[in-house]
Amino acid sequence: MLVVTNSIKVKEGYGRQVADRFTTAGAVKSMPGFLRLEVWLSQSPKDGAEEVKVTTLWKDEASFKGWTSSEAFRESHRGAGVAREYMLGASLDQYELVVSHKPE
């Protein structure tokens, strides 16, 4: 299993606006190997910035690569590279699930 986290740093007061852009998951929901999308908003701004974490869970890396190479991915990210005055930066990280516990 693969988790991909996009950590988006924005000026304080813009976190909810950025998070709300993900209320409709769109085409990613129908991609093979897609398991879940979650959006997390930091509770406490730091140094005038908020952080939005967009996490997607995939069956495997091949499924994620299938998404990022698809026309649906390009369409859903159209205009995302436009510099907005409230954007401070972003980073993309991938994690392999190695341990998981569930309630008994």
C-alpha positions in Angstrom: 0.0 0.0 0.0 1.2 3.5 -0.8 0.3 6.8 0.8 1.1 10.0 -1.1 1.0 13.3 0.9 0.9 16.7 -0.7 1.8 19.2 2.0 0.6 22.7 0.9 1.7 25.7 2.9 -0.5 28.8 2.6 -0.7 32.2 4.2 -2.7 32.2 7.4 -6.5 32.5 6.7 -6.4 30.6 3.4 -6.2 27.0 4.6 -9.9 26.4 4.6 -10.2 27.9 1.1 -7.6 25.6 -0.2 -9.0 22.5 1.6 -12.5 23.2 0.2 -11.1 22.8 -3.3 -11.0 19.1 -2.6 -14.6 18.6 -1.4 -15.3 16.9 -4.7 -12.7 14.2 -5.4 -13.6 14.0 -9.1 -12.0 11.5 -11.5 -9.5 10.1 -9.0 -12.3 8.1 -7.4 -12.6 5.9 -10.5 -8.9 5.3 -11.0 -7.7 1.6 -10.6 -6.0 1.1 -7.3 -7.3 4.3 -5.7 -8.4 3.6 -2.1 -9.0 6.9 -0.3 -8.4 10.7 -0.3 -8.3 12.8 2.8 -7.6 16.4 3.4 -6.1 17.6 6.7 -6.0 21.2 7.9 -3.5 22.3 10.6 -5.0 23.3 13.8 -2.5 26.0 14.7 -1.0 28.5 12.3 2.8 28.9 12.7 4.7 31.9 11.6 1.8 33.3 9.7 1.2 30.1 7.7 -1.3 27.2 7.7 -0.7 23.8 6.2 -3.1 21.6 4.2 -2.2 18.0 3.8 -3.8 16.1 0.9 -3.3 12.4 1.3 -4.2 9.7 -1.1 -4.0 6.0 -0.4 -3.2 3.6 -3.3 -3.1 -0.1 -3.7 0.5 0.2 -5.0 2.9 2.6 -6.7 1.9 1.5 -10.1 -1.7 2.6 -9.4 -0.5 6.0 -8.3 1.7 6.3 -11.4 -1.3 5.4 -13.5 -3.2 8.3 -12.0 -0.3 10.8 -12.5 0.1 9.8 -16.1 -3.6 10.0 -17.0 -5.5 12.6 -18.9 -7.8 12.8 -15.9 -4.9 13.9 -13.7 -3.8 16.6 -16.2 -7.4 17.9 -16.4 -7.9 18.0 -12.6 -4.7 19.9 -12.1 -5.2 22.4 -14.9 -4.3 25.8 -13.6 -2.8 24.4 -10.4 0.6 25.8 -11.3 -0.7 29.3 -11.4 1.0 31.3 -8.6 -1.5 32.5 -6.1 -0.6 35.3 -3.7 -1.5 33.0 -0.7 0.6 30.0 -1.7 3.9 29.7 0.1 5.1 26.3 -1.1 4.3 22.6 -1.4 6.0 19.2 -1.1 5.0 15.8 -2.3 6.0 12.7 -0.3 5.4 9.0 -0.7 5.2 6.4 2.1 4.9 2.6 2.0 2.7 1.1 4.7 4.8 -1.2 6.8 2.7 -1.6 10.0 -1.0 -1.1 10.6 -3.2 -1.9 13.7 -7.0 -1.9 13.9 -9.3 -1.9 16.9 -10.1 -5.4 18.2 
